[in-house]
Amino acid sequence: MRKIAVALSCGLLLALGLPTPWVAKAEEPSGRAFNGLDLHLGNLYRLSNAQTRSISPENFTGEKGKAAMATEGTGKHAARDLGQGWKVSPSVRIKAKSTFTLAEIVGPGAIQQIWMTPAPIDRTRFFILRFYWDDEDEPSIEVPMGDFFACGWGKYAQINSLAVCVNPGSAFNCYWNMPFRKKAKVTMENLDDRDMVLYYQINYTLTDVPDDAAYLHAQFRRVHKLPARTVYTILDGVRGRGHYVGTYMAWEVRSPGWWGEGEIKFYLDGDQEFPTIAGTGTEDYFCGSYNFENRETRLYQTFSTPYTGLAQVLPPDVAYLPGQRFGLYRWHIPDPIRFQQDLKVTIQALGWYQDGSGRYLPLEDDIASVAFWYQTEPHAKFPKLPDKDQLAIEPLKVVQPEKK
C-alpha cells in the first residue's frame, strides 16, 4: 500500500509540474548537469550553465555586450537629441518583394520565445516566416506570419494559450520550444507591393541539447474552394519519427447553417484507407460542443484557453450565414500524436442539408491551416507555398438572409 501511495503522490507532483525523485532520475542520468531547458514553475529555481541571448534590431547578432550600440535605425530621428543607446534601432523596414534575415544563431541551443508586431497588421498573409535548422536548404517552418501566431484573418484577435499569445494592439508571441544543434536561421519574406515595418525580439539560450530532441516544423496550406465531396488535407507527406503538436485553422463558410460536423483523421505509420485516430466533429476536435453556440444569445461564443480556442468569429454578431469566418487552434501539448514513420492529417468540411431531412451536407468552404509537429531531420520537402494571389484575403462579405 505504501508503494501505491508513493506512486500516486509522485504522479500528482508531476501533473503539477513539481520535481519528484523518480522524474529527476529519469530526466538527468548520473553526471549530466541541468541544461536550463524545459523550464516550469516546479524547476524554475534551478541553476544551469545555459547562456541567455536575444536578437532584435538593437542587437542583430545576439552577441554579449553588443546591444543598444546602433547609430543608424528607424528611431534615429526620434533619438536625435539623445544619441546612442536611446532607442535608435527598435525596428526594421523590409522592402517590398524582398527577404530579410531576422536571426542567424550558432548552436547548440534553443529558441524559447518570440515577440513580433508588424505594420500593417491587415496584410500579414503576405509576410512569410521561414525557419531553417542546422544549415538545411529547405525550411522546416514556412508559414504566413499571422497564421503562425494563430491570427490568420488579418485582424486582431486576443489569444491566451500556452504556445501562442496575441496581445493588444497587434503583439504576436510564441513559446514553442525550438531546439537546434548547429545553427538556426529565421527569415521574413515580404511578398507585398509595399514596404513593411517589423518590431521583433527572438529570445534564445545556448546550451546542450538532448540526444532525443526533435526539431519544430510548421506547414501552411490553403484551398479557396474545397471541391465537392472531398476532404481538406492539413498535412501529408511527412516522413520520419516525431509527434504532431498543433493545428490552426482559418475557416470561411460558403453555405448557410452549421458547418462543423466534419471528422479529423490521423493516418499513422502506413495507414491507408482507414486512419488510426478519427475525431467525432470539428467543434469536438477543438474541444467545444454544440456549434460553439451561446444558448442565450444564439450566437457563436468565442473562447481562448491554454490548449484550444475559437478565438475569432467575423463578424461576431451573426450566426450560420455564408461568408462568416472563424479562427480556431488546438495544441496537443499534453497529448501529442506520435508517429514512427509517416503521418497524414485530414479534416472533413461537413454541415447539414437545410431541408429538414437530417442528412449531412459536404461543404465547399475556403479553408487555410497550419500544422505544427516535431520530427527528426531530414524532413520531406514541403508543397509549394501558394502565390500572393492565392494567399490574399478577400474583403469580408457575409450573405444576409432575405427578409420575408
PAVOSE-769195 format. One record per atom (N, C-alpha, C, CB): residue in one letter; x, y, z. Coordinates in steps of 0.02 Angstrom, whole numbers, plus 50000, padded with zeros to 5 digits. Glycine has a CB too. Example, Ala and Ser with C-alpha at 12.3 -4.5 7.8 and 13.67 -1.06 7.14 Angstrom:
2
A506604971650390 A506154977550390 A506604983550390 A505654977650452 S506424988850354 S506844994750357 S506455000250394 S507044997050286 
This chain:
404
M500414994050000 M500005000050000 M500435006350000 M499535000050061 R500995006050037 R501435011850041 R501725013549972 R502005010650091 K501905008249932 K502175009449865 K501655012749821 K502405002849835 I501015010649828 I500485013549788 I500385020849806 I499825009649798 A500405022349871 A500325029249894 A500885033749868 A500295029549970 V501495031149870 V502065035049846 V502005036349771 V502725031449861 A501785031149734 A501705031949661 A501175037249645 A501505025249630 L500615037049683 L500085041949672 L500325048949688 L499475040249713 S500725049649742 S500985056149761 S501445058949708 S501345055749828 C501885054649681 C502345056949629 C501965058749565 C502865051449614 G501435055049550 G501035056649491 G500705063449498 G500505051349480 L500465065049558 L500155071649570 L500675077149563 L499835071849640 L501275076049591 L501805081049586 L501985082349513 L502425078849624 L502025076849474 L502185077549404 L501655081549366 L502275070749372 A501025080149381 A500475083749349 A500495091149364 A499805080849370 L500735092949424 L500775099949444 L501425103249421 L500715100449518 G501845099449387 G502475102349363 G502995102949416 G502355108849333 L502945098949471 L503425099249525 L503905093349521 L503055099249593 P504515094249548 P505005088949542 P504855082949586 P505695091549559 T505015077049563 T504955070949603 T505605067249599 T504365066549579 P505765063049648 P506395059249644 P506425054849583 P506465054949706 W505855051749564 W505855047349506 W505985051249441 W505195043549501 V505655057049434 V505735060949373 V506455063449367 V505245066849372 A506745065549423 A507435068049422 A507905062749395 A507665070349492 K507815056449416 K508245051049393 K508135049649319 K508125044749434 A507495050049297 A507345048449227 A507605053849180 A506585047649218 E507555060249201 E507745065649157 E508495067049157 E507365071949177 E508825065649211 E509525067549217 E509955061649239 E509595073349267 P510225057949192 P510675052449210 P511255055049251 P510935048849147 S511545050649290 S512085052449335 S512645056049297 S512365046349370 G512855061849324 G513395065549294 G513185070749243 G513865060949263 R512545070949222 R512325075849173 R512025081849208 R511815072649124 A512285087749195 A512045093849228 A511395096249195 A512575099449225 F510995099749233 F510375102749208 F510555107749153 F509975106249265 N510215107249095 N510395111349037 N509985117749031 N510335107348975 G509525118949077 G509135125149076 G508535125049029 G509575130649057 L508395119448996 L507805118948953 L507215116148991 L507965114648891 D506625116248958 D506015113248986 D505855116149054 D506095105748992 L505885122749061 L505755126049125 L505015126449140 L506055133049125 H504845125949203 H504165126949227 H504215129049300 H503725120349219 L503645130449331 L503665133049399 L503995128249448 L502965134449423 G503965121749432 G504255116849477 G505005116549477 G503985110249461 N505335119149423 N506065118749422 N506395125549405 N506295113649371 L506005130849409 L506255137449389 L506825139949434 L505685142449391 Y506865137149494 Y507395139249541 Y508075136249525 Y507195137149611 R508115131449479 R508735127849468 R509225131749425 R508575121149436 L509865131349443 L510395134549405 L510655129949351 L510965136749452 S510935132849298 S511225129049244 S511785133049212 S510695127149191 N512135129949164 N512655133449127 N512395136449062 N513225128649113 A511735136249051 A511445139148991 A511565146748990 A510685137648987 Q511665149448930 Q511785156648921 Q511205159748883 Q512455157948884 T510905164848913 T510345168348882 T510585173548832 T509895171548935 R510295173548773 R510445178448722 R509795180848689 R510935175448669 S509835186348653 S509245189248622 S509435193048559 S508865193848671 I509055191948506 I509165195548443 I508575200248431 I509245190648384 S508725206448414 S508225211448397 S508565216648353 S507915214748461 P508205221648327 P508535226848289 P509055230848329 P508025231548261 E509055230148395 E509565233248437 E510175228848447 E509275235048504 N510135222548423 N510715218048425 N510585212348377 N510835215348498 F510775213348313 F510605208648261 F510965201948268 F510775211548194 T511515201748305 T511895195548312 T511785191948378 T512635196948304 G511495195448427 G511405192448493 G512035192148534 G511125185548485 E512575195248511 E513215194748547 E513175198048616 E513765197948506 K513555195248662 K513605197848730 K513905204948728 K514025193148775 G513585209648763 G513835216348768 G513805220448705 G514525216148791 K513395218348657 K513365221848592 K512675224748577 K513555217048537 A512245225248627 A511565227948615 A511565235548625 A511055224648662 A511065238848593 A510945246048601 A511535250248580 A510765247548674 M511915247948531 M512505251648507 M512365255448442 M513095246948496 A511755254648414 A511605257248347 A511665264848344 A510915255248326 T511925267248288 T511925274448273 T511485276048213 T512645276848260 E511245270748180 E510765271348125 E510175266748138 E511105269648057 G509585268848116 G509005264648126 G508355268548120 G509035261248193 T507795265048127 T507145268148117 T506985273248172 T506605262848114 G507345273048228 G507225277948282 G507745283448284 G507225274448347 K508165283948234 K508715288848236 K508445296048242 K509145288248173 H507925297648204 H507655304548206 H507365306048274 H507125305448151 A506985301248303 A506685302448368 A507205303048423 A506195296748386 A507785299848413 A508315299948464 A508845305148450 A508635293048470 R508705309748404 R509235314248382 R509505318748437 R508975318548325 D509095320148489 D509325324348544 D509635320248601 D508755328448571 L509595313448594 L509815309148649 L510425305148632 L509255304448669 G510485302948569 G511085299448548 G511075291948557 G511665302148583 Q511655288948550 Q511735281748553 Q511475278948618 Q512475279848544 G511145273148612 G510865269848671 G510155271748687 G511285271348730 W509855276448649 W509185278948663 W508705276848607 W509195286548671 K508605270348599 K508095267748553 K508205270248482 K507395269548577 V508815269448459 V508995271548392 V508745266548339 V509745272448386 S508725260048357 S508545254948307 S508035249948337 S509185251148284 P507415252048346 P506915247548376 P506565242848327 P506405251548411 S506655244148261 S506285240248211 S506685239948147 S505585243248199 V506425236048100 V506725235648033 V506195237147981 V507055228748021 R506415239847925 R505975240847868 R506155235647816 R506025248147838 I505675231347799 I505795226047750 I505485228247683 I505495219247774 K505905229047634 K505685231547569 K505185226847536 K506285232647523 A504775229647494 A504295225647455 A504675220447413 A503865230047409 K504385214547408 K504655209247367 K505365207347387 K504635211247293 S505515207347451 S506195205647473 S506155201247535 S506595212047488 T506725198147551 T506785193747609 T507315196647656 T506965186547589 F507145196847720 F507595199547771 F507765193947821 F507275205647809 T508405193247837 T508615188247887 T508535191247956 T509345186047875 L508075188547995 L507945190948062 L508465188548112 L507255188748085 A508705182348103 A509185179648151 A509585174048120 A508815177048213 E510215173748138 E510645167948125 E511015166448189 E511155169448065 I510935160348214 I511195158448280 I511615152148272 I510615157348331 V512205152248301 V512625146348303 V512495142548368 V513385148248296 G512345136048362 G512145132048419 G512715128348452 G511625127148399 P512535123648495 P511855121148508 P511465125748555 P511885114148537 G510805125348549 G510375129348592 G509645128448574 G510575136648586 A509235133348594 A508525132948581 A508225139948582 A508165128348632 I507805141348531 I507385147348534 I506825146048584 I507095149248463 Q506725150748630 Q506235149548684 Q505635154248682 Q506575150148751 Q505715160048651 Q505155164748647 Q505275169548590 Q505055168548713 I504725171348555 I504755176148500 I504195181248510 I504695172648431 W504365187548503 W503865193048502 W503945196848438 W503955197748564 M503375198448406 M503375202348344 M502765206748341 M503415197748282 T502835212548309 T502255216548292 T502375219848225 T502105221948348 P501945218648176 P502055221248108 P501635227448096 P501875215848056 A501835231048045 A501415236548019 A501445236047942 A501675243648044 P500865235047910 P500205234647940 P500005227547960 P499685237447891 I499515226748006 I499305220148028 I498835216747977 I498955220648095 D498475220747937 D497975217847893 D498275214347832 D497505223147869 R498935214247825 R499255211047767 R499735205647788 R499615216347725 T499635202747847 T500105197747873 T500125191347832 T499945196247945 R499625190047790 R499655184147746 R500225184847695 R498995183347709 F500445190947683 F500985192047634 F501675192147666 F500865198547597 F501715191247732 F502355191247767 F502515184047787 F502335195947830 I502995180947754 I503125173847761 I503715172447807 I503255170647692 L503575168947862 L504105166947908 L504395160247887 L503825166447981 R505055159747889 R505395153347875 R505935152147927 R505695153347803 F505965145947951 F506475143747998 F506875138047967 F506155141548067 Y507535138547973 Y507985133447946 Y508405130848005 Y508435136247888 W508455124248011 W508855121248064 W509475118048035 W508435116048103 D510045119348066 D510675115748052 D510865116047978 D510615108448073 D510845122047949 D511075123147880 D510675119447827 D511785121247875 E510055117547841 E509655114247790 E509465119247735 E509015111147821 D509375116647674 D509205120947618 D508455122447614 D509425117647554 E508045117847636 E507315118647636 E507085120347706 E506965112247609 P506635125247714 P506425127147782 P506015121647815 P506015133547779 S506075121247881 S505655116847921 S505015120247941 S506035114547983 I505005126947939 I504405130947953 I504335135847896 I504445134548022 E503745135847864 E503595140647810 E502855142447815 E503765137547738 V502715148147846 V502035149847864 V501945157447861 V501855147147935 P501385159847833 P501235167047839 P501225169147913 P500555168647807 M501475175147925 M501595177447994 M500965176948038 M501845184547993 G500395179548014 G499795179548055 G499575172548072 G499245183148021 D499595168048023 D499375161148035 D499845157448083 D499345157347969 F500495158948080 F500955155748127 F500775157448199 F501675157948112 F500515163448209 F500305165548276 F499555164848287 F500515172748288 A499235160348248 A498525158548258 A498065164548251 A498425155448326 C498245169148205 C497845175148195 C497855176748120 C498125181248236 G497515172448081 G497635172348009 G497185176647966 G497575165647987 W496695180147994 W496225183747952 W496405191047943 W495545183247981 G497005193047964 G497225199947955 G496875204848000 G497105202047885 K496575202348054 K496265206548105 K496465203948174 K495485206548097 Y496495208548221 Y496705206648288 Y496195202148322 Y496815212948330 A496455197048356 A496045192748400 A496485190948459 A495795186248362 Q496245192348519 Q496645190648578 Q496665183148587 Q496355194148641 I497265180548598 I497355173348608 I497765172248671 I497715170148547 N497485168148716 N497805166748780 N497945159248784 N497345169048839 S498485157048753 S498655149948755 S499365149048779 S498545146748686 L499545142848793 L500225141448816 L500735142448760 L500275134448843 A500575140248700 A501055140548646 A501075147248611 A500905135148595 V500505150748607 V500445156948571 V500015161848611 V500145155848501 C500235168048615 C499835173448643 C499815179248593 C500115175848712 V499235181948581 V499165188048541 V498845193248585 V498745186748476 N499205198848595 N499005203848643 N498905210548609 N499535204448699 P498525215148641 P498415221748611 P499075225448600 P497945225948655 G499125229948546 G498645230448495 G498755225448438 G498625237248468 S499385223248424 S499495218048374 S500145214348391 S499525220948301 A500195212048453 A500815209048478 A500765201448473 A500945211048551 F501165198648428 F501195191448417 F501755188348459 F501295189848341 N501575183348499 N502065179948542 N501995172448534 N501975181948616 C502565168848532 C502535161548534 C503045158848583 C502635158648464 Y502875153048611 Y503295149848662 Y503455142648644 Y502945150148730 W503385140948579 W503595134248558 W504335133448572 W503445133248482 N504525127848600 N505225126348613 N505535124048547 N505305120848668 M506075127448525 M506365126048459 M507115124448467 M506275132048411 P507285118248484 P507995116448491 P508335115648424 P508065110048531 F508985116948423 F509395115748364 F510095113948387 F509395122148317 R510465110648344 R511125108148364 R511695112248335 R511195100848343 K511655113948272 K512205117648240 K512035124948228 K512375114348174 K511435126148201 K511285132948180 K510525133848174 K511635134748114 A510295139948187 A509605141848174 A509605148148132 A509205142948240 K509185148248080 K509115154148038 K508375155648031 K509445153047968 V508185162048040 V507495164248035 V507455170047985 V507205166348105 T507015169447936 T506935174847886 T506205176947881 T507195172447817 M506115182947854 M505445185547839 M505445187947767 M505235191247889 E504995185147726 E504915187547658 E504305191947653 E504865181547609 N504385197747624 N503825202347613 N503595201647540 N504035209747629 L503035198247530 L502765197247463 L502355203247439 L502325191147462 D502245207947483 D501795213547468 D502125218347418 D501615217347533 D501705222747390 D501945227747343 D502185234047379 D501395229647294 R502145234047445 R502365239747484 R502835237447539 R501765243547514 D503245242047564 D503695240447620 D503295239047683 D504195246147631 M503605235147729 M503285234147794 M503795235447848 M503005226847800 V503545237247907 V503965238547966 V503845232948016 V503825245447998 L504385230348044 L504325224848092 L504745226348154 L504545218248060 Y504415226148211 Y504755226048276 Y504775218748298 Y504375230648329 Y505345216448323 Y505375209448342 Y505925208248393 Y505485205048281 Q505865202748429 Q506375200348475 Q506345192748478 Q506285203448547 I506925189648469 I506975182348471 I507425180548530 I507255179448403 N507125177548581 N507495175748642 N507685168448640 N507065177348705 Y508325166948654 Y508555160148648 Y509085158748701 Y508845158748577 T509265152348706 T509795150348752 T510295146048715 T509495146548813 L510915146748734 L511455142448710 L511605137348763 L512095146648691 T511505130948746 T511565125648796 T511605118948761 T510975125848846 D511735113748800 D511715106948772 D511005104948754 D512005101948823 V510935101448699 V510285099048676 V510265091548683 V510145101248601 P509735088748713 P509695081448723 P509725077648657 P509055079648759 D509975071548660 D510035067348600 D509355065948569 D510385060848617 D508835065648611 D508175063848585 D507755069948565 D507805059848637 A508065075848562 A507685081948544 A507555081948469 A508085088348564 A506915082948450 A506715083648380 A506645091048363 A506055079848366 Y506535092448299 Y506515099348275 Y505785101448261 Y506945100148212 L505615107648277 L504945110148264 L504845111348189 L504805116548303 H504275109148164 H504075110348094 H503375113448093 H504095103648053 A503245117448042 A502575120348033 A502465121447959 A502505126948073 Q501875119547936 Q501715119847864 Q501025122947854 Q501745112847832 F500985127547806 F500365131047789 F500065128047726 F500485138547780 R499395127547726 R499035125547665 R498395129747660 R498865117947666 R498145130447598 R497515133947588 R497165131347526 R497615141547582 V496505130647531 V496065128947475 V495515134247474 V495775121647480 H495465137947419 H494965143347415 H494255140547413 H495095147647353 K494165135147377 K493515131947374 K493625124447372 K493095134447312 L493455121147427 L493565113947431 L493115110447381 L493415111447503 P493385106247337 P492965102647289 P492435098447324 P493395098247244 A491865097847293 A491305094247323 A491495087047341 A490705094247275 R491285084847399 R491375078047423 R492115075947428 R491005073247377 T492535080747445 T493235079247458 T493405081447529 T493705082647406 V493965079047555 V494185081047621 V494735086147615 V494415074847663 Y494825090147667 Y495365095047669 Y495975091847700 Y495145101547708 T496545092547667 T497165089747693 T497535094947733 T497605087047636 I497625093647797 I498015097947841 I498755096647834 I497795097047914 L498935090347827 L499645088447822 L499695081647787 L499975088147893 D500205081047745 D500335074747710 D501065074547690 D499875073847648 G501315068547676 G501995067847652 G502525068047706 G502135073147604 V502335067947769 V502835068047823 V503175061247827 V502505069847891 R503835061347829 R504225055247836 R504725056147892 R504585053447769 G504785051147935 G505235051647991 G504885049848056 G505545058547996 R505205051148111 R504935049748177 R504795056248213 R505415045248218 G504215056648246 G504055062848281 G503375062648313 G504095068648234 H503105068648327 H502435069148354 H502115075748333 H502445068448431 Y501465075348320 Y501065080948298 Y500835084848359 Y500455078648255 V500925091648357 V500795095448419 V500295101048411 V501435098248444 G500035102448351 G499555107848349 G499255109148281 G499875114048373 T498645112148282 T498285113948222 T497995120948230 T497725108848207 Y498095125148180 Y497735131448175 Y497345131348110 Y498215137648177 M496715133748112 M496305133948052 M495965140748046 M495795128348052 A495995143547985 A495615149547966 A495075147147917 A496085155147935 W494455147447938 W493915143947902 W493375148947883 W493615138147946 E493215149247818 E492655153347794 E492115148747766 E492885158447741 V491505149447791 V490965145147768 V490655148147704 V490425144347823 R490425143747661 R490115145847598 R489375144047594 R490485142647540 S489115140747646 S488415138547646 S488075140847711 S488365130847637 P487415141647711 P487075143347773 P487045137347820 P486355145847758 G486955138747884 G486885133347932 G487535131547966 G486605127247899 W487505126448008 W488085124148045 W488565120447999 W487875119648103 W489215121448011 W489735119247964 W490235114347995 W490105125247937 G490175112748059 G490715109248094 G490585102048113 G490875112848153 E490255098148069 E490145091148084 E490715086548062 E489505088848050 G491195089248025 G491715085047995 G492195081948045 G492095089047947 E492425076048029 E492905072348071 E493625073848050 E492765064748068 I494055074548100 I494775074848086 I495045067748091 I495135079648136 K495535066248048 K495815059448046 K496585059848044 K495545055547985 F496905055448083 F497625054948085 F497825048048059 F497895056048158 Y498175048048003 Y498425041847972 Y499155040947993 Y498355042047894 L499295035648030 L499945034648060 L500295028548032 L499885033948136 D500935029248016 D501385023548005 D501095018247958 D501555020348071 G500925020347898 G500705015647848 G499955014847841 G500995009147862 D499555018347882 D498825018147873 D498645019947801 D498465022847924 Q498175016347773 Q497975017647704 Q497255020247701 Q498035011247662 E496775015747691 E496085018047683 E495795020847748 E495645012347658 F495975017747804 F495685019747868 F496225022047916 F495285013947899 P496085027347954 P496585030048000 P496595026448066 P496455037448011 T497105027848105 T497135025248174 T496715029548221 T497855025048198 I496675036048208 I496305040648251 I495795044448209 I496785045648287 A495165044548232 A494645048448199 A494255052248252 A494165043948158 G494155058748242 G493765062748288 G493025061948274 G493955070048283 T492615065548312 T491885064948306 T491545071248279 T491585063148372 G491945076348264 G491655082548238 G492155088248245 G491005084348274 T492075093348204 T492565098748205 T492575102448271 T492415103648149 E491985104248297 E491985107748362 E492215103148418 E491285110548377 D492125096648410 D492365091848461 D493135091748462 D492095084748447 Y493435091748402 Y494175091748399 Y494455098048431 Y494405091148326 F494125103648421 F494355109848451 F494075110848522 F494155115748407 C493835105248551 C493645104848621 C493055109348639 C494235106748665 G492605110348591 G491965113648605 G491405108648595 G491875119848558 S490785111248593 S490215106848581 S489625110948557 S490035102948645 Y489145107548526 Y488515110448504 Y488605117248470 Y488045111248564 N489015117048417 N489075122748371 N489445128748401 N488395124948348 F489775127948457 F490085133648492 F489565139048507 F490655136648450 E488935137048515 E488405142048520 E488255144048592 E487775139348488 N488185150548604 N487945153148667 N487185152348667 N488155160648678 R486925148348713 R486215146548711 R485755152448726 R486075141048761 E486015157748756 E485595163548771 E485585168448713 E485855167048834 T486165169848683 T486195174648628 T486065171448560 T486865178148628 R486145164848556 R486085161048494 R486625163048443 R485395162148463 L487185165548469 L487755167348428 L488335162848445 L487945174848437 Y488855162848402 Y489465159148417 Y489805162248478 Y489945159048357 Q490055158048522 Q490395160348583 Q491145159348575 Q490125156548645 T491515164848570 T492245164148566 T492525162048633 T492565170748542 F493105158748632 F493465156948693 F494195155848676 F493155150548725 S494625156748725 S495345155748716 S495625153048780 S495705162448695 T495895146948778 T496135143448837 T496855140948823 T495665137448855 P497195138148873 P497885136148863 P498005131548803 P498145132848924 Y497535126948790 Y497655121848739 Y497215122448677 Y497565115148768 T496675126248681 T496205126348625 T495785132648627 T495765120148626 G495525134448568 G495095140348567 G494755141448500 G495495146248585 L494165144648503 L493845147848446 L493955155348459 L493065145948438 A494535157848439 A494745164548460 A494445169948416 A495495165048458 Q494205168148357 Q493985173348310 Q493355171248274 Q494535174848259 V492855175648275 V492235174948237 V492115181648203 V491625172748282 L492075181648136 L491995187748097 L491405187148050 L492635189348058 P490905191648054 P490795196248109 P490505192548169 P490315201948088 P490555195448229 P490345191748290 P489605192048305 P490725194448348 D489225196248270 D488535197548289 D488025193948245 D488395204948288 V488255188948205 V487795184848166 V488005177648174 V487785187048091 A487585173148151 A487745165948154 A487425162248097 A487525163048221 Y487775157048073 Y487515152348024 Y487385155447956 Y486885149248049 L487805160547939 L487725163847874 L488335162647830 L487625171447884 P488215161947764 P488785161147718 P489245167247720 P488535160047646 G489895166047716 G490385171347717 G490685172647785 G490075177547692 Q490405169647837 Q490675170747904 Q491345167047912 Q490175168447958 R491795170047953 R492475167447960 R492635165748032 R492985172647934 F493065160648039 F493235158048105 F493985156648109 F492835151648120 G494265157748168 G494955156048182 G494975151348242 G495385162248195 L495255145348233 L495255140148285 L495955137348295 L494765134548266 Y496125135648357 Y496755132348369 Y496665126548418 Y497275137348397 R497105121648412 R497115115748456 R497835113648464 R496665109948428 W498115114448525 W498805112548539 W498815105848575 W499165117848581 H499175101048546 H499235094348576 H499855094248622 H499295088848521 I499845098548672 I500425098948717 I500425093048767 I500415105548756 P499865091648800 P499865085748844 P499695079248808 P499385086748900 D499485079748744 D499255073748709 D499505073648637 D498495073348710 P500165073848625 P500425073748556 P500235067348520 P501175074648556 I500165067848453 I500015062148411 I500685059448386 I499535064048351 R500895053748412 R501565051148398 R501565046648335 R501835047148458 F502095047348295 F502165043048237 F502895040848232 F501945046748171 Q503005035048203 Q503675032148197 Q503955032548127 Q503655024948219 Q503515032848076 Q503745032548006 Q503445038047962 Q503585025847976 D502795039147968 D502465043947924 D501815046347956 D502335040847855 L501545051847928 L500955054947956 L500565058547901 L501145059848013 K499895057947905 K499445061747863 K498855063847906 K499205057647801 V498625070247897 V498075072847937 V497575076047889 V498325078047990 T496935074147895 T496405077047854 T495805078947898 T496175072147799 I495385083347871 I494765085147906 I494215086047854 I494855091647950 Q493605084047872 Q493035084847828 Q492705091647839 Q492525079147838 A492455094647785 A492025100447790 A491305097947781 A492205105947736 L490925098047835 L490275094547835 L489765098547875 L490355087447864 G489185099647844 G488635102947878 G488005098747872 G488515109847848 W487425102247869 W486775098947865 W486375101847807 W486375099647931 Y486015097447771 Y485525099947724 Y484995103947762 Y485195094147684 Q484755109347732 Q484275113747764 Q483545111847750 Q484395120847742 D483445105847721 D482765103847703 D482415099747757 D482775099847639 G482755099047815 G482455095247870 G482515087747863 G481735097047875 S482915085447815 S482975078247803 S483455074847852 S483205077047732 G483835078747890 G484305075847937 G484895072547903 G483955070747980 R485125075247846 R485685072447809 R486285077147812 R485485071047736 Y486875074147815 Y487485078047812 Y487565081247742 Y488095073647828 L487845087347741 L487975090947679 L488725092147671 L487585097747678 P489055088947623 P489755090547610 P489825097847587 P490055085747556 L490285101547616 L490345108647604 L490925110147557 L490435112347670 E490905116147528 E491425118447482 E491725125047508 E491135119447410 D491995124747568 D492215130747604 D492915132947585 D492175129447678 D493085139047606 D493765141747600 D494125140247665 D493745149647585 I494655136147661 I494985133747721 I495745134747714 I494815126347734 A496045137447767 A496775137747772 A496975134747839 A497025145147766 S497585132147843 S497785128747905 S498545129247913 S497565121447904 V498755128347976 V499455127347992 V499495121048035 V499755133548029 A499935116548016 A500075110548055 A500745111448090 A500075104048010 F500765109848154 F501385110348194 F501585103348216 F501295115048255 W502215101548207 W502445095048230 W503195095148242 W502265089548180 Y503435090648283 Y504155089448293 Y504335082948257 Y504335089148370 Q504925082948227 Q505165076848196 Q505925076948189 Q504835075848128 T506195071048175 T506905070448159 T507025073348089 T507135063048162 E507645075348077 E507845077548010 E508225071947975 E508275084048014 P508235071847908 P507935076847864 P507185075947856 P508265076547796 H506835081347838 H506125080947826 H505975081147751 H505765086847862 A505385078747733 A505175078947662 A505055086147641 A504545074547651 K505195087547578 K505085094247552 K504355096147555 K505345094747480 F504195102347574 F503515104647580 F503205105847510 F503475111047622 P502545105547505 P502225107847444 P502375115247433 P501455106647447 K502355117447371 K502485124447355 K501985128947390 K502465125547278 L502245134147422 L501805138947455 L501365142347404 L502215144147495 P500715143447418 P500295147047371 P500585153847354 P499585147947400 D500465156247292 D500725162747273 D500315168347306 D500705163647196 K500515174447294 K500205180147329 K499455180447317 K500525186547306 D499235179347255 D498515179647241 D498135174247278 D498395179047166 Q498445168347284 Q498115162847320 Q498125163847396 Q498435156247302 L498605167747420 L498645169247492 L498165174747512 L499355171147510 A497975178947465 A497605185147480 A496945183647516 A497475189047417 I496765188047561 I496135187747597 I495655192847567 I496225188947674 E495115190447540 E494625194947509 E494235198747562 E494145190947464 P493935204447545 P493525208047593 P492955203647620 P493225214347561 L492805204547683 L492285200547715 L491595202147684 L492275201847791 K491245196947661 K490575197747632 K490115192447659 K490605197447554 V489735194247710 V489255189547739 V488595190247704 V489175190747816 V488305184647682 V487675184747646 V487095184847696 V487615178547600 Q486755190547700 Q486195191247746 Q485575187647720 Q486045198647758 P485175184747765 P484565181247742 P484055185947713 P484245177447799 E483685183547665 E483165187747634 E482605188947685 E482885184447570 K482365195247685 K481815197047729 K481165194447701 K481775204547740 K480775191247745 K480135188547722 K479585193747729 K479945182347762 
